[in-house]
Amino acid sequence: MRLDQFLKVSRIIKRRSIAKAICDGNRVMVNDHIAKAAKEVHEGDTIRLSMDSGILTFQVISIPNRSISIAEASSLYKVIPET
């Protein structure tokens, strides 16, 4: 699944167009490498978002193969606390 699509499906970012803009602005890293919107995301990847409100780091737990509910969205990733 594309990075921008995962950010939208997991509801970390509300709209795919915003997720794409953030990715294209070099504000997203996947496994410690700057990633563009088209980067394929896999289970176990670590994603780090630099947003105005701070830095969010999380690990991908699963990639959905169908539409999911809002309640299921948070089960796709695990937040990693900043140290």
Phi, psi and omega in degrees: 000141178295149181301311181296325178291320178298317180299324179284312182298322180281354178064026172287322174234136188293318185238145180294325180296323177290318178299318179296317180297319179295317178297314182290344176271013179059037181252009181232133176238137175242120182052046176067023175232136177299133186236140174270172184299329184277358180302132177284131180257139181233161176301136179095348178293147175254125182245136180234119180255130173256108181241170180302326183277354179141195181250133178241123178242132180210160179249137179284123179269315179208156178251121182286147177249010179208174175293144181234160180279167178299321181296326181279341186301320182289347178278357181278343184214163177232123181288135177254118182296143178286142179250000000 
